[in-house]
Amino acid sequence: MNAKSKIVKFNNQQIPVYFVGDKPFVAMKPICENIGLDWDGQRQRIKRNHVLNSTACMIKVVAQDNKDREVLALPFSMLNGWLLGVDANKVKPEIKDTLVKYQLECYDVLYQHFMPKPRKPVDLSAYVRKDAHESLALKYHCMFRQYDDMIDDLRDQVSRMENKCRRYNFKMHITAIPIDVAAKQFHATESHLKRLLVQEGILEERDPYIEINKKVLTLTKRGQQLELVFLKSDIVNGDVQDIIMVTEDGLSYLSGMLDK
């Protein structure tokens, strides 16, 4: 593969770096020669290493004699792994210091050279007049304060509504009476009041999922919304039953139905 080249100076030496697309590769033979390592030995070590060998590639470059040459290169990201794999205690004493310098500094130098530089934050005040900037800042500050006040008001309203609902539910349950008592007040039968509530879509009769051979009355969605009656479970004659409790609004509703 053909590649564009760039020279990175390090330790008074030059390191050729080649780009394939946007990915930097490092030619390995010049680095070995700069350090003083035996190139044939290092080339064989790269081939024996599964990771390095799988990422190494031959790159076609233009040599100093203007002729095309193929060089073995490693991805820039693999260079540090290759350097750390060279045992400084097993090389010639005269190149040990150079090798250690590469191991300590080469990766950092190449990283700083090729990694994207962080962008400086843009100072928008340089593009906006001071008086306009201050006017906008004051405007948004006041607007945000208004939003805060509106949120506080809404929270107060919600809190008052919740308290009102709790008081209403408490009163509704305290003043509610069983349907048999309501039937006596209206001089009607309990079954007649139940039929009215079913006909009006407030209660519905259905088969339970677990208890078989037993019909139960449940509140419909309309019944839950109107809150005219509610069900209260209790023990009656040794048996668990759902007692229909009629609220004050429910009594008024039933009274109007019975008068028709």
C-alpha positions, 0 to 999 in steps of 0.5 A: 500500500502507498503512503504519505510520509512525515519525519519526526525528530527525536533524540537528534535522529529522524523517525519516518512515519507514514500515513495510510489514510488517516492512520500513522505507521512507523517504519521499523528498520530505521528505528532499529538502526537508530537505536543500534538493534539488529534489524534481522533479529527484530524483524523475526521477533515481529513475525513471531509475535502474534499481535505485532505480526497481525498488525504489521504491513508492508508499505510502499515508499519512495526512497532517497534514490526516488525509487519505490521501496517496500518497508515493514511498518507497525501501526503507531499504536503498536510501537510502544508494545514493540519497544517494551518487548525489547529487553534492555538487559540483553542488548549490547551495552553501548546501545542500552542507554539509547534503547531506554531513552526510546522506551521512556520517551518515544511513545510520548513524543509520537503521541503528542505529535500525532494526536489531535490537539484540544481545541481552545474554548471560544471566547464569545465576548470577543464577538459581542459588544459588552453592553449587548452581552450584559443586556442579554445576561440580565434578560435571561437571568430575570426570565430564569427567576420568573420560571423558578417562581412559576415552578414554586407556585405550581408546586404549591398548587399541587400540594394544596390539591393533594391535601384537598384530595386527602381530606375529601377521601377521608371525609368520603370514607367516614361518611359513607354507609353500607348499601343495605343501610342506604336501601332502608333509608330509601325504602328499597331493597339492596338488590334493587340498588345494586341493579341500578348501579350496574345499569348505570355502569358504576358496578359490574358483575364478573367471575373472579379469576381464582374463586370459582362458583362465585360472582363478584361486583367490581367498580367500573372505570366510570364508577372509580371516576364518579366516586359514588360508591367504593368496596370495603372487604369485611367478615360477615357471618364468618365469610369474607365479603365485599361490602358496597359503601355509598358516599354522600354523593352516591346517596344523592345520585341514587335518590335522583334515580329512584325518583324517576 
